[in-house]
Amino acid sequence: MMKRALLWLVTVAPAAALAQAVSLGAEREPSGTVLGRVCLDLDGDGRCGAHEPGVAGARVVGEDGSLSLADGRGRYHLLERTGRIVLRDRTAYGGHVVAVEGLGVRRAFELAPGGAAGVDLAVAPPRASPPALAEAEPAEGAATAPAPREDGRLGWALAARVAPGASVTVAGAPAEVATDGTFRAEVGLAPGDNVFPLVVVAADGGLAVYSWRVHRASRARGGELIVPATPVRVIGLTTSAAAGGGALVHGEAPAGARVRLAGLAPMPTASGAFAAFVPPGAEDAALELLAADATPLAVKLPLPRAHGLRVATGVAELELSLGGDAGFLVTARGAATAAGKAGSVEYAAGVDVDDRERSFADLARPRDALVAEHALDPEGSFLASGDDAAAGDRNPGRGRLWARVEAPGARLDLGNARAGLTGAELGRYDRPLFGAKARGERDLGPVRLEASAFGATIRTDAAGNAPPRVAHDVLTATGGAFFWLSHGEVVPGSESVRIEWRDPWTGRASDGRVLVRGEDYEVDWVSGRIVLARPLSSAAAPPVLATGEPFAAQRAVVVVDYQHAATGPDGEDLAGGRIGATVGPLSLSAHGANEEREQGYRLGAATASLDLGAPFLLRAEAAHSRGTPYGTGAASAFGRSPDGGVGFAPLEVDGGEAGAVHVEASGALGPARYAAWWREREAGYADFEFAEPVAARERGVEAGGSARSVTASATYAEREGAGPAEEGGVTPSEARRLTGRVTTRAGRLSLTGEAAHARLVAPEAGEESSAGVRADWRAAPGLSLDLSHHQGLAVSGAGRDPTFAAAGATMRSRDGRLSVRGGWGPELGPRVLLSGERGREGEAIYWTYTVDPDAPSAFRSSGSALGARSRAGAAEVFTEEQLERDAFGLRAARVVGASVSPLRGLTLTVTAERGARLRPDGDDVERTGAAGAAALVRGPLRLALRGEARREGDDAQVATGGSAEWRAAERLTLSTRATWAHAGGPREALAFEAAAGAALRLEGGALLATVARIAEQRPDAEHRDALVARLAATADVASRLALGAAAAIGWQEAAGERDDRIAASVRAEVRVMGPVDVAAEYARRSPLAGRPLGDLDAVRGEAGVRAGQSRIALGYTFLGFSGDGIAPDEDDGRVFLRAQLAY
């Protein structure tokens, strides 16, 4: 009856609530914290005791789409959860429910504003029991003398009895079980002890692993003595099928044994009991048992087929209040989530609506537009949670409606998605959005069709934040690992980071790779700093001329598409999609995107390819754009940086209508190969790859082939477009290059002749003509020598003399290759290159990149690095020559370093470099740098440190970071982390973040604390200093008193103005008797200094009655407001009736 009444109230209340005016605060509410454990309820009291094992891998799902994967002890956490809101006209919402996926356990609770709650989830254990194994007398005639086998072993039969219907596996081979449960298994006995593992799986889901030892010894008078021992149970398991697939596993392991189950590492209790949840579709559902005195054991576990509803949970809450300035007020909220599999369709969906919705269009928008992916904010979250659980969020933007539906060949996303118009160089459009995206593919006879469509309507979010702006940064690699984006306040999860290598002569992309956050890089959302997992060299081999300077190579850049917080237009509407078809070797596709806003953007593109295999591949791309995808701030949104992000040269694109065409063909006919390309982009063309301030064109042809001992090739390339200017902006450039190469082989001798001609048109005219010859002689097996000379024949205008003479040797062995080459040129000077590779473990000699030491020009670039690395035991030594040339000058340096592991688990690495940079004005600038790293993993301690410092004339860059975690005790974790990056000189930049945290997780309680210090100053921006301290505590006393308390204090100074404040809350709930409880809640929010904002003090008291997880309560706000934390207004208290229905 109570549930039906609550359901009626929640149904009719939103209609009344929608007619009310709602006052929204400008300040974001502090986030809440949920801590708990998932355990097996062995004693049936509904609580998690110390003797009850945690369920490793349990999936805890919240009604709002949040989720957490429990660690080996079953502990989990949910951080940055939405608590009760406190506004000028209401205190409302705050009701939540969490459920364990597949295991049917859920629990409702309430979060005070920025509060904390402890929520344990006790799961009923499987009802089955481990199967028993009883010895059986061998059948008559089975006890005959063992028979010798061909492998030298003696044949022997193991016989025993199990429960009827059970299956038995002996030493990995299935045994035939009779209807009465008896079985026999033939095994082979070697001299001495023989241990055979037996796995028994009962019909009710129980499983047991036995160890059966049989000893074989030779008799003194001849013959063999066979002594079988009694089977010993090693481990017993019980399993039960989980809803929607997967299984709950409960077992007892021997003392001191380690257990791994489907990749999880459950932690046994003192009695050896452990539990784990194996999710549906687990690829490796195997049990591994590692004991100190036994052979490692691995057993495959049977899993039920994934089908049906895995989890469904929801909460509906209604609050009627009377009194104060608001008078009679109705607030209501309903939220639910569900996940499962229906046939071949996987789905996860949710809804989260309340009385503040004003139109149906709000259902398609997020409440928080500044979040695209679950990512914790160091200023608003805890550094240590006291567990190894993983947390995520299926609805990070707090959308009203969201869904993920996936079937073979189709997928639907409602909520956070990416446009994903990639795969072609022209017409690239890839940005995050909150809306809808559908994609699918299907075969219709010989035709394969694919299509996708997306749409979004973006407006100011519920907190008053303007829609984030799109940015595209191209950061030239400088040999380091630290990069700055052109904007801070990056929307978490919005970034797409990739590395591209492009040929400096043709402009064509030679290689590229998409980076993965957490594996390849880390990003600081506030400061816009990216740290790669390893330094990125500026160029990549091979060189383009075999007879000349070996130092021109592919250039490397880091390309980042992202969104950042900014003021701007109130919103925009996005729509786009792709359609394509493939018939045999022919593929056709078309895609487009449209942005409706004040200065709109429209993009259309088409791609056609004909793939006939090796003989012929043709690919044609065409695109047309109008406007820019970056809105009114296009000049600052499409940025290029020659120094990794310290300085930017923004591109001014007029945003008019413009087209682009790329046509490329390649193939091989017998010994001949060819390639040709024609690529043009009109001035004003813009997508998520190109932004052309002036017209750009690249065209050329390559051809080559071989006939017997002769190989020949020729290349003609033209490139015209915009190059980086020395003081920013763009400089028109145009160059044409023609090269030819012929190689002939006669026995152990090969001769190569090359000719090259370059015509420079802009920014300065000039010509270069040259020719060269090279001889390679295989002097002995594995050893070859070479001698080359490249002669400049005619040089005029801005051309340079490419004359270069060199000699070298290459040695090959089974371990790899080593090459040494040295030479000299009148303008190039002396150059020595060590190159090659070595395949032996722990040792490598490599060659990578090189550079021209001549004074640079704005349109020519190259780079190099060469080095050697050798490891002997725990020590490693390496050296590397680095040279880099760009439009801002030449960098040349020598890098040396060493890595050593003096202790087990400790690795130390140091590097140093020294060199010079030649500026365009001819001045020499010294360049020095040093870097170091340390990593330590020793028992409960984990430590990682890294840093680098560089100085180039008046410019200095220092960056360092580190983290440490110490498990001081089983329940106590201490953590710290710090990062510091500083760029000095005319454009100073600073980013500093240091945090220390502690977490104490007890049975029935938890305590988290974090202190963070932040200081940042982006180039040409104001300095900001902040100190933030957070505390959260939960306690459950005798299952009657539940406490949750949290506090956050922040001291901040930005642009010379102080902004200090405190926010805190505490909630206590006492179970009086049966379903009756009483609760009290206090919330405090006030400024400490700075702006004269009003204080907030709110105290709620209520008495409630529970029916399962649902609750109805009557209460009063005792003190009301003295202000609301936003304005210094006062308000009166009010009485409220609150109803909550949870499932």
HUQUI-V389891 format. One record per residue. N is the residue number from 0. OMEGA is omega in whole degrees, -180 to 180 (NA if undefined). Layout:
# HUQUI-V389891
n: (N/N)
omega: (OMEGA/OMEGA)
This chain:
# HUQUI-V389891
n: (0/1/2/3/4/5/6/7/8/9/10/11/12/13/14/15/16/17/18/19/20/21/22/23/24/25/26/27/28/29/30/31/32/33/34/35/36/37/38/39/40/41/42/43/44/45/46/47/48/49/50/51/52/53/54/55/56/57/58/59/60/61/62/63/64/65/66/67/68/69/70/71/72/73/74/75/76/77/78/79/80/81/82/83/84/85/86/87/88/89/90/91/92/93/94/95/96/97/98/99/100/101/102/103/104/105/106/107/108/109/110/111/112/113/114/115/116/117/118/119/120/121/122/123/124/125/126/127/128/129/130/131/132/133/134/135/136/137/138/139/140/141/142/143/144/145/146/147/148/149/150/151/152/153/154/155/156/157/158/159/160/161/162/163/164/165/166/167/168/169/170/171/172/173/174/175/176/177/178/179/180/181/182/183/184/185/186/187/188/189/190/191/192/193/194/195/196/197/198/199/200/201/202/203/204/205/206/207/208/209/210/211/212/213/214/215/216/217/218/219/220/221/222/223/224/225/226/227/228/229/230/231/232/233/234/235/236/237/238/239/240/241/242/243/244/245/246/247/248/249/250/251/252/253/254/255/256/257/258/259/260/261/262/263/264/265/266/267/268/269/270/271/272/273/274/275/276/277/278/279/280/281/282/283/284/285/286/287/288/289/290/291/292/293/294/295/296/297/298/299/300/301/302/303/304/305/306/307/308/309/310/311/312/313/314/315/316/317/318/319/320/321/322/323/324/325/326/327/328/329/330/331/332/333/334/335/336/337/338/339/340/341/342/343/344/345/346/347/348/349/350/351/352/353/354/355/356/357/358/359/360/361/362/363/364/365/366/367/368/369/370/371/372/373/374/375/376/377/378/379/380/381/382/383/384/385/386/387/388/389/390/391/392/393/394/395/396/397/398/399/400/401/402/403/404/405/406/407/408/409/410/411/412/413/414/415/416/417/418/419/420/421/422/423/424/425/426/427/428/429/430/431/432/433/434/435/436/437/438/439/440/441/442/443/444/445/446/447/448/449/450/451/452/453/454/455/456/457/458/459/460/461/462/463/464/465/466/467/468/469/470/471/472/473/474/475/476/477/478/479/480/481/482/483/484/485/486/487/488/489/490/491/492/493/494/495/496/497/498/499/500/501/502/503/504/505/506/507/508/509/510/511/512/513/514/515/516/517/518/519/520/521/522/523/524/525/526/527/528/529/530/531/532/533/534/535/536/537/538/539/540/541/542/543/544/545/546/547/548/549/550/551/552/553/554/555/556/557/558/559/560/561/562/563/564/565/566/567/568/569/570/571/572/573/574/575/576/577/578/579/580/581/582/583/584/585/586/587/588/589/590/591/592/593/594/595/596/597/598/599/600/601/602/603/604/605/606/607/608/609/610/611/612/613/614/615/616/617/618/619/620/621/622/623/624/625/626/627/628/629/630/631/632/633/634/635/636/637/638/639/640/641/642/643/644/645/646/647/648/649/650/651/652/653/654/655/656/657/658/659/660/661/662/663/664/665/666/667/668/669/670/671/672/673/674/675/676/677/678/679/680/681/682/683/684/685/686/687/688/689/690/691/692/693/694/695/696/697/698/699/700/701/702/703/704/705/706/707/708/709/710/711/712/713/714/715/716/717/718/719/720/721/722/723/724/725/726/727/728/729/730/731/732/733/734/735/736/737/738/739/740/741/742/743/744/745/746/747/748/749/750/751/752/753/754/755/756/757/758/759/760/761/762/763/764/765/766/767/768/769/770/771/772/773/774/775/776/777/778/779/780/781/782/783/784/785/786/787/788/789/790/791/792/793/794/795/796/797/798/799/800/801/802/803/804/805/806/807/808/809/810/811/812/813/814/815/816/817/818/819/820/821/822/823/824/825/826/827/828/829/830/831/832/833/834/835/836/837/838/839/840/841/842/843/844/845/846/847/848/849/850/851/852/853/854/855/856/857/858/859/860/861/862/863/864/865/866/867/868/869/870/871/872/873/874/875/876/877/878/879/880/881/882/883/884/885/886/887/888/889/890/891/892/893/894/895/896/897/898/899/900/901/902/903/904/905/906/907/908/909/910/911/912/913/914/915/916/917/918/919/920/921/922/923/924/925/926/927/928/929/930/931/932/933/934/935/936/937/938/939/940/941/942/943/944/945/946/947/948/949/950/951/952/953/954/955/956/957/958/959/960/961/962/963/964/965/966/967/968/969/970/971/972/973/974/975/976/977/978/979/980/981/982/983/984/985/986/987/988/989/990/991/992/993/994/995/996/997/998/999/1000/1001/1002/1003/1004/1005/1006/1007/1008/1009/1010/1011/1012/1013/1014/1015/1016/1017/1018/1019/1020/1021/1022/1023/1024/1025/1026/1027/1028/1029/1030/1031/1032/1033/1034/1035/1036/1037/1038/1039/1040/1041/1042/1043/1044/1045/1046/1047/1048/1049/1050/1051/1052/1053/1054/1055/1056/1057/1058/1059/1060/1061/1062/1063/1064/1065/1066/1067/1068/1069/1070/1071/1072/1073/1074/1075/1076/1077/1078/1079/1080/1081/1082/1083/1084/1085/1086/1087/1088/1089/1090/1091/1092/1093/1094/1095/1096/1097/1098/1099/1100/1101/1102/1103/1104/1105/1106/1107/1108/1109/1110/1111/1112/1113/1114/1115/1116/1117/1118/1119/1120/1121/1122/1123/1124/1125/1126/1127/1128/1129/1130/1131/1132/1133/1134/1135/1136/1137/1138/1139/1140/1141/1142)
omega: (-179/-180/179/179/179/-180/178/-180/-178/-180/-175/-174/-178/180/177/-177/-177/-179/-175/173/-178/179/-179/177/180/-178/180/180/174/-177/-179/-175/178/179/180/-179/173/-175/172/-178/-175/-178/174/-179/179/-180/178/179/-178/-178/-176/-175/173/-179/179/178/178/-178/-179/-175/176/-179/-178/180/177/-180/179/178/-174/-180/-175/177/-180/-179/-180/176/172/-178/179/175/-179/177/177/180/178/-179/-176/-175/-174/158/-170/177/-179/179/-179/174/175/-180/177/-175/175/-173/170/179/179/179/179/179/179/178/174/179/-178/-171/-179/179/173/-174/174/-178/-178/-175/177/-179/176/-177/-177/177/-180/-178/180/179/-180/179/179/178/178/178/-178/-179/-179/-176/177/-178/179/-178/177/178/-177/-179/179/178/177/177/-178/-179/172/-178/179/-178/176/178/178/-180/-180/174/-175/174/-179/179/177/-179/179/178/179/-177/179/-178/179/177/180/178/175/179/178/179/177/-177/172/177/-179/-178/174/-178/-178/176/177/178/-180/178/-179/-178/-178/177/176/-179/177/177/-180/174/-177/-178/178/-178/178/179/179/178/-180/-179/-179/-179/-176/176/-180/-178/177/177/177/178/-179/178/-179/-178/177/-178/168/-179/173/-179/177/178/179/-179/-176/-176/171/-176/177/-179/176/-177/176/-179/178/-179/174/-176/171/-175/-180/180/178/179/179/-180/180/174/-180/179/-179/-179/177/179/179/175/177/-174/177/180/179/-177/-176/178/-176/175/177/-180/-180/178/-175/-175/-178/177/178/-174/177/-177/177/-179/176/180/176/180/180/179/175/-177/180/-178/172/-180/-178/178/173/-177/-178/178/176/-179/-178/178/180/-179/-177/-177/179/-175/177/174/-178/178/174/-180/-180/175/180/179/179/-180/177/-174/178/-175/173/-178/170/-174/179/177/179/-176/175/-173/180/179/-176/179/177/179/178/-179/-178/-176/178/173/179/-178/-176/176/177/-178/180/179/-177/178/-179/179/-174/-177/-177/-180/-179/178/178/178/176/-179/175/-179/179/-179/177/-179/-173/-180/-179/178/179/176/176/-179/170/-180/-176/177/178/178/-178/177/177/176/170/-175/-179/180/174/180/171/176/-179/180/175/-178/177/176/179/180/-175/179/176/180/171/-176/-179/174/177/177/-180/177/-176/175/174/-175/-180/-175/174/-178/173/-178/175/178/179/178/179/172/-170/180/174/-174/-174/180/180/179/175/178/180/-179/180/177/-180/-178/175/-173/179/179/-178/-178/179/-178/-176/180/177/172/-178/180/171/-179/-179/177/-178/178/-177/-172/171/-173/177/176/178/171/-179/177/-178/180/-174/-176/-179/177/-180/-179/179/-179/175/-178/-178/179/-179/177/-177/-178/171/-178/173/-171/-173/-175/-178/180/178/178/178/180/177/-179/-180/177/-170/-177/-177/-180/8/176/-175/180/-180/-176/-176/180/-175/-166/176/-173/180/179/-180/175/173/-178/-177/169/-176/174/179/179/-180/172/-178/-179/-178/-180/178/177/-178/174/178/179/-180/173/-178/179/178/177/-178/-178/-175/177/178/177/176/178/-179/179/-179/177/179/177/-176/173/-171/-180/178/-178/174/-177/177/-179/175/177/177/-175/178/-179/-177/-176/-172/172/180/178/180/179/177/-178/178/-179/173/-174/178/180/-176/174/-177/-179/-176/-177/-179/-177/178/-174/174/-180/178/-175/174/175/177/176/-178/173/-178/179/176/179/-173/176/176/177/-178/180/179/180/173/176/180/178/178/179/179/177/-176/-180/-177/177/-177/174/178/-179/175/-175/179/176/-178/178/-179/179/-178/168/-178/174/-176/168/-169/174/174/-178/-179/-180/171/176/-178/-179/174/178/180/179/-180/177/-175/-175/-176/176/-178/177/178/-180/172/-177/172/177/-179/180/-176/174/-179/177/-176/-179/-179/-177/-178/176/178/180/180/180/177/-177/177/178/177/-177/177/178/177/-178/177/-178/-178/-177/173/-179/179/174/-179/173/-178/176/179/176/-179/-177/-178/5/176/-179/178/179/175/173/-176/177/-179/179/-180/177/177/-177/177/-173/-179/178/180/-178/176/180/178/179/-176/174/176/-172/172/-177/180/-180/179/177/-177/178/179/-179/-178/-177/-178/177/-174/174/-178/179/179/180/-180/176/179/-178/-179/-175/177/-178/176/-179/179/-179/-178/175/-178/178/-179/-176/-179/177/176/-178/173/-176/177/-179/-179/-171/-178/-176/176/-178/-179/169/-171/171/-177/-162/-180/-175/175/-178/178/176/-172/170/-170/-173/-177/-179/176/-179/-178/170/178/-176/179/-179/-178/179/176/-175/-179/-177/180/179/179/175/-177/172/179/174/-179/179/175/-176/-178/177/-176/172/175/-175/172/180/175/-180/180/176/-176/176/-176/-180/178/179/-179/177/178/180/176/176/177/179/177/-179/-178/176/179/-180/180/-180/177/-180/174/178/180/-179/177/180/176/-180/179/179/177/178/-179/173/-177/179/-178/-176/175/-176/177/179/174/179/177/178/-180/175/180/-176/179/-179/180/177/178/179/179/180/-180/177/179/176/-178/173/-177/176/-178/-176/-177/179/176/-178/174/176/-180/172/179/177/-178/175/-180/-179/-179/179/-176/177/-177/172/-180/177/177/-178/175/-177/177/179/177/-179/180/172/180/179/180/178/177/178/179/173/-178/176/-176/172/-178/174/176/178/178/179/-180/179/179/176/-180/173/-175/176/-179/-180/176/-179/174/178/176/-173/173/178/179/-178/177/-179/173/-178/179/178/176/179/180/172/-175/173/-179/180/178/-177/-180/176/-178/-179/179/175/-178/176/175/178/177/180/-177/175/-175/177/-180/-177/-175/177/173/-178/176/-176/178/178/-180/175/-178/174/176/179/176/-173/-177/178/179/176/175/171/-179/178/179/172/-176/173/-173/177/-179/170/-171/178/179/-173/172/-173/175/-176/-178/172/-168/-174/-178/-175/156/-170/-179/-178/180/-179/-175/178/176/-179/-179/175/-179/176/-178/172/-173/178/-178/177/-177/177/NA)
